[in-house]
Amino acid sequence: MTVNIHEAKTNLSKLIAMLEEGEEIIIAKAGKPIAKLEKYAPSPRREPNKLREKVKYLEDFDAADAEITALFEEDA
């Protein structure tokens, strides 16, 4: 459904009810879409150290390759 800005301001409660029912709402200005209303979906909660036991690093993980180091240290 597409509505103009004035209609969106006037009928915000009705539009929110429509979102809850799965309707997609596009807000237009002078007939051109400028915004999309969508139902809020919270991001999944991150868990610190969740992958700690699943990810393994090599002992020399931080060791820089001489050729790569040289590329970064070159004068341009």
MDTraj code that builds the backbone (N, CA, C; nanometers):
import mdtraj as md
import numpy as np

residues = "MET THR VAL ASN ILE HIS GLU ALA LYS THR ASN LEU SER LYS LEU ILE ALA MET LEU GLU GLU GLY GLU GLU ILE ILE ILE ALA LYS ALA GLY LYS PRO ILE ALA LYS LEU GLU LYS TYR ALA PRO SER PRO ARG ARG GLU PRO ASN LYS LEU ARG GLU LYS VAL LYS TYR LEU GLU ASP PHE ASP ALA ALA ASP ALA GLU ILE THR ALA LEU PHE GLU GLU ASP ALA".split()
xyz = np.array([
    [0.0847, -0.1171, 0.0000],
    [0.0000, 0.0000, 0.0000],
    [0.0895, 0.1237, 0.0000],
    [0.0552, 0.2209, -0.0805],
    [0.1284, 0.3477, -0.0863],
    [0.0385, 0.4599, -0.0370],
    [0.0936, 0.5430, 0.0527],
    [0.0187, 0.6575, 0.1060],
    [0.1060, 0.7812, 0.0964],
    [0.0411, 0.8983, 0.0877],
    [0.1192, 1.0212, 0.0854],
    [0.1533, 1.0625, 0.2288],
    [0.2415, 1.1571, 0.2435],
    [0.2892, 1.1982, 0.3760],
    [0.1752, 1.2452, 0.4644],
    [0.0867, 1.3279, 0.4125],
    [-0.0254, 1.3795, 0.4924],
    [-0.1129, 1.2650, 0.5427],
    [-0.1442, 1.1711, 0.4541],
    [-0.2263, 1.0567, 0.4917],
    [-0.1553, 0.9714, 0.5978],
    [-0.0232, 0.9562, 0.5851],
    [0.0538, 0.8791, 0.6826],
    [0.0490, 0.9453, 0.8204],
    [0.0632, 1.0792, 0.8240],
    [0.0567, 1.1501, 0.9521],
    [-0.0819, 1.1388, 1.0139],
    [-0.1834, 1.1509, 0.9316],
    [-0.3214, 1.1476, 0.9792],
    [-0.3621, 1.0093, 1.0282],
    [-0.3141, 0.9050, 0.9632],
    [-0.3598, 0.7680, 0.9916],
    [-0.2497, 0.6775, 1.0449],
    [-0.1559, 0.7328, 1.1198],
    [-0.0424, 0.6531, 1.1659],
    [-0.0865, 0.5295, 1.2444],
    [-0.1814, 0.5443, 1.3351],
    [-0.2271, 0.4296, 1.4149],
    [-0.2842, 0.3195, 1.3259],
    [-0.3620, 0.3578, 1.2250],
    [-0.4190, 0.2590, 1.1333],
    [-0.3089, 0.1906, 1.0522],
    [-0.2099, 0.2680, 1.0106],
    [-0.1000, 0.2109, 0.9330],
    [-0.0202, 0.1113, 1.0169],
    [0.0007, 0.1445, 1.1437],
    [0.0727, 0.0524, 1.2319],
    [-0.0057, -0.0769, 1.2490],
    [-0.1361, -0.0670, 1.2630],
    [-0.2194, -0.1877, 1.2730],
    [-0.2064, -0.2720, 1.1460],
    [-0.1992, -0.2059, 1.0317],
    [-0.1835, -0.2782, 0.9051],
    [-0.0471, -0.3474, 0.8982],
    [0.0571, -0.2806, 0.9516],
    [0.1892, -0.3424, 0.9554],
    [0.1866, -0.4704, 1.0375],
    [0.1158, -0.4652, 1.1496],
    [0.1062, -0.5828, 1.2367],
    [0.0382, -0.6999, 1.1662],
    [-0.0439, -0.6700, 1.0677],
    [-0.1129, -0.7739, 0.9904],
    [-0.0312, -0.8194, 0.8695],
    [0.0889, -0.7611, 0.8534],
    [0.1768, -0.8032, 0.7446],
    [0.1757, -0.7142, 0.6220],
    [0.1016, -0.6062, 0.6258],
    [0.0933, -0.5149, 0.5101],
    [0.2241, -0.4370, 0.4961],
    [0.2662, -0.4123, 0.3738],
    [0.3825, -0.3274, 0.3466],
    [0.3314, -0.1867, 0.3186],
    [0.3901, -0.0877, 0.3846],
    [0.3465, 0.0515, 0.3695],
    [0.4603, 0.1327, 0.3080],
    [0.4322, 0.1970, 0.1970],
    [0.5263, 0.2878, 0.1313],
    [0.4717, 0.4288, 0.1471],
    [0.5576, 0.5220, 0.1893],
    [0.5185, 0.6624, 0.2010],
    [0.5765, 0.7364, 0.0813],
    [0.4902, 0.8136, 0.0157],
    [0.5316, 0.8842, -0.1056],
    [0.5174, 1.0350, -0.0874],
    [0.5999, 1.1070, -0.1605],
    [0.5928, 1.2529, -0.1649],
    [0.5794, 1.2900, -0.3115],
    [0.4721, 1.3589, -0.3435],
    [0.4428, 1.3961, -0.4822],
    [0.4385, 1.2722, -0.5715],
    [0.3866, 1.1620, -0.5164],
    [0.3716, 1.0394, -0.5936],
    [0.4962, 0.9535, -0.6055],
    [0.6092, 1.0001, -0.5497],
    [0.7343, 0.9249, -0.5581],
    [0.7645, 0.8613, -0.4221],
    [0.7879, 0.7307, -0.4176],
    [0.8189, 0.6653, -0.2900],
    [0.9444, 0.7229, -0.2257],
    [0.9347, 0.7525, -0.0958],
    [1.0511, 0.8062, -0.0244],
    [1.0849, 0.7272, 0.1011],
    [0.9907, 0.6460, 0.1504],
    [1.0167, 0.5705, 0.2724],
    [0.9327, 0.4433, 0.2734],
    [0.9792, 0.3483, 0.3510],
    [0.9066, 0.2228, 0.3660],
    [0.8910, 0.1947, 0.5152],
    [0.7683, 0.1722, 0.5589],
    [0.7441, 0.1327, 0.6968],
    [0.7461, -0.0187, 0.7028],
    [0.8111, -0.0723, 0.8036],
    [0.8089, -0.2167, 0.8208],
    [0.8044, -0.2507, 0.9682],
    [0.7508, -0.3668, 0.9977],
    [0.7378, -0.4115, 1.1347],
    [0.8762, -0.4268, 1.1963],
    [0.8913, -0.3811, 1.3188],
    [1.0191, -0.3876, 1.3889],
    [1.0528, -0.5323, 1.4237],
    [1.1749, -0.5707, 1.3953],
    [1.2248, -0.7030, 1.4323],
    [1.3595, -0.6817, 1.5011],
    [1.3666, -0.7060, 1.6316],
    [1.4928, -0.6828, 1.7024],
    [1.6039, -0.7743, 1.6502],
    [1.7256, -0.7231, 1.6536],
    [1.8410, -0.8026, 1.6126],
    [1.8652, -0.9113, 1.7159],
    [1.9135, -1.0258, 1.6716],
    [1.9441, -1.1304, 1.7691],
    [2.0527, -1.0833, 1.8645],
    [2.0398, -1.1213, 1.9884],
    [2.1351, -1.0794, 2.0909],
    [2.2687, -1.1517, 2.0710],
    [2.3764, -1.0739, 2.0747],
    [2.5096, -1.1318, 2.0596],
    [2.5561, -1.1881, 2.1929],
    [2.6222, -1.3000, 2.1858],
    [2.6756, -1.3637, 2.3056],
    [2.8278, -1.3583, 2.3008],
    [2.8900, -1.2852, 2.3946],
    [3.0357, -1.2782, 2.3957],
    [3.0974, -1.4173, 2.4103],
    [3.2041, -1.4401, 2.3397],
    [3.2813, -1.5648, 2.3461],
    [3.2042, -1.6890, 2.3030],
    [3.0971, -1.6724, 2.2292],
    [3.0150, -1.7854, 2.1859],
    [3.0959, -1.8853, 2.1025],
    [3.1889, -1.8354, 2.0226],
    [3.2666, -1.9220, 1.9343],
    [3.4063, -1.9536, 1.9873],
    [3.4330, -1.9183, 2.1101],
    [3.5676, -1.9334, 2.1655],
    [3.6229, -2.0747, 2.1476],
    [3.5448, -2.1750, 2.1747],
    [3.5921, -2.3122, 2.1653],
    [3.5870, -2.3675, 2.0227],
    [3.5188, -2.2982, 1.9319],
    [3.5042, -2.3475, 1.7956],
    [3.6088, -2.2911, 1.6996],
    [3.6672, -2.1771, 1.7333],
    [3.7650, -2.1123, 1.6463],
    [3.9047, -2.1358, 1.7028],
    [3.9927, -2.1870, 1.6206],
    [4.1311, -2.2127, 1.6620],
    [4.2244, -2.1259, 1.5791],
    [4.3210, -2.0649, 1.6448],
    [4.4200, -1.9829, 1.5770],
    [4.5541, -2.0555, 1.5790],
    [4.6280, -2.0440, 1.4711],
    [4.7629, -2.0991, 1.4670],
    [4.8524, -2.0179, 1.5590],
    [4.9559, -2.0809, 1.6105],
    [5.0469, -2.0110, 1.7021],
    [5.1114, -1.8894, 1.6369],
    [5.1382, -1.8979, 1.5072],
    [5.2037, -1.7869, 1.4375],
    [5.1013, -1.6945, 1.3685],
    [4.9804, -1.6901, 1.4186],
    [4.8737, -1.6092, 1.3584],
    [4.9154, -1.4633, 1.3387],
    [4.9829, -1.4067, 1.4377],
    [5.0222, -1.2655, 1.4319],
    [5.1557, -1.2430, 1.3615],
    [5.2240, -1.3479, 1.3236],
    [5.3522, -1.3318, 1.2569],
    [5.3300, -1.2787, 1.1155],
    [5.3973, -1.1700, 1.0839],
    [5.3797, -1.1083, 0.9518],
    [5.4781, -1.1684, 0.8520],
    [5.4305, -1.1929, 0.7323],
    [5.5148, -1.2379, 0.6225],
    [5.6043, -1.1208, 0.5817],
    [5.7321, -1.1467, 0.5625],
    [5.8279, -1.0402, 0.5298],
    [5.7888, -0.9644, 0.4032],
    [5.7400, -1.0345, 0.3025],
    [5.7025, -0.9706, 0.1757],
    [5.5838, -0.8750, 0.1965],
    [5.4866, -0.9180, 0.2743],
    [5.3700, -0.8330, 0.3014],
    [5.4107, -0.7119, 0.3846],
    [5.4948, -0.7342, 0.4851],
    [5.5423, -0.6236, 0.5686],
    [5.6150, -0.5205, 0.4830],
    [5.6954, -0.5660, 0.3903],
    [5.7693, -0.4760, 0.3016],
    [5.6756, -0.3911, 0.2181],
    [5.5660, -0.4477, 0.1727],
    [5.4699, -0.3714, 0.0929],
    [5.4092, -0.2557, 0.1733],
    [5.3843, -0.2769, 0.3010],
    [5.3269, -0.1730, 0.3841],
    [5.4290, -0.0683, 0.4264],
    [5.5555, -0.1073, 0.4301],
    [5.6581, -0.0148, 0.4758],
    [5.7245, 0.0631, 0.3629],
    [5.6904, 0.0291, 0.2361],
    [5.7469, 0.1001, 0.1214],
    [5.7064, 0.2456, 0.1226],
    [5.7955, 0.3286, 0.0742],
    [5.7604, 0.4699, 0.0536],
    [5.6932, 0.4818, -0.0827],
    [5.5820, 0.5475, -0.0874],
    [5.5070, 0.5591, -0.2144],
    [5.5660, 0.6635, -0.3036],
])
top = md.Topology()
chain = top.add_chain()
for i, resn in enumerate(residues, 1):
    res = top.add_residue(resn, chain, resSeq=i)
    for name in ("N", "CA", "C"):
        top.add_atom(name, md.element.get_by_symbol(name[0]), res)
traj = md.Trajectory(xyz[None], top)
